[in-house]
Amino acid sequence: MHERLRRGIDLPAGRVRAAFLLACVGDEVVGRVSIRFALNDWLEQFGGHVGYGVRPAHRRRGYAGEMLRQSLVVARSEGVDRVLVVCDDDNLASAAVLLRGGGVESTPTVDAEGGRHRRFWIP
């Protein structure tokens, strides 16, 4: 299934070509990342090209920054020149990672439930 998603074969409605990767240190999974190679309307507002998460026991060790750096390499290898990453307005740790990673903050968005999201473009 993951290979079909990455190649964009028989995608369900609303899905875009993407990759799902695990971040491991040794044999331990410390996080995961989703890299979307295109944006639909929803992703442009709320999801972005890259979505990542670090398991709570492994936070504050630089893994998010490294996952972002490696995600940019993958996205660019698939033709994405400017990468959009979105985080919740109150996720200050993620916003700091995105700013350190070269992100330029853009217009925030609000979802249907009233949640605010910060948007960062990385050139």
N, C-alpha and C positions, 0 to 999 in steps of 0.2 A: 504494500500500500504506500509506503513512504517514497519509493522510487517513482510510482505513478504520480504522486503529489508533486514531487520535485520536477518531473518532466511535464506536468500539466495535462496528464492523460485522464479523460473521463472525470473531470472535476465536478463535484456537486455544485448546484447553483449557489452563487455567492462566495465561492472559494476561489483563490488565486494560486498560481504555481508557488510552491514553498518548500522549505526544508525544516526538519525538526531534528535538533542535535542535543546530545547530552554533554555536560561539562563534567569531566572526571579528573580526580587527582588520585593517582594510583588506581586501585580497584573501586574507589568510592565515588558515587555520583554526588557532585556538589551543587549542580544546577541544571537548567535546561534553557534552550533558546529556540525560538521559532523565527525563521527568516522568510519573509514574503517577498517575492521578486516583482510584484506589481501591487498597486493600490486600487481597491474599489472604493466606493463612496464611504462605507463604514470605516475601513482601514485608514483612509485619509483623515478622518475626524478623530477616531478613537483607538486605533490599533497600531498603525504605523507599519513600516517594513520589518522592524525587529521587535520582538517581545522576549524578555528574559526574566528569569527568576533564580535566585540563589537560595538554597535550603537554609533555614534559620540558623542551624548549628555552624554554618560555614560563612556567614556574613561578616563584613568588615575585615576581610583578608585580601581584598583586591580581585576576587574572582569575577565580580560583575564587570569591572573595567576590562579585564582580559577577555571575557566572553563578548563584550561589545566590540573590542578590537578585532577579534577573529570573525565575528559576524559581518563586520564591514568588508573584510577581505572576501568572504563568501558572496555577499550581496554584489560587490563590484565585479566579481568574476562572472556573475550572471547578468551583467548589464545594468545594474542599478547605480547611477552616478551620484545622486543625492539621496541620502537615507533618512527617513522619518522615523523617529522613536517617540512614543507617547507614554507618559506615566501619570498616575493619579496626582492631583494637585498637592496632596499632603505627603507624598512620597519624596521627602527631602533627600534621602540617600540616593535614590535613583536619579533625581534631578542633578545632584552633584556629580555623579558618574557621567551623565550625559554632557554636562558642561566641561568636565575635564577631558572628555573624549572628543571635544571639538564641536559639540552641539550648539546651535544658535536657536534661542527660543523664539517661537512663532506665536501666533494668535491662539490662546487657549480655547477649549471647547467645553460644552456642557452636554452630558448625555440625557436620555429621556427620563432617567430617575433623578436628575439634578446633580449628578457627580461631575466635578470639574476635572479636566485633564490638561496637562501641560504638554506642548508639542515642541520637539526639538528637531531641526534639520541639521544633518551632518554632511558638509560638502565633500 
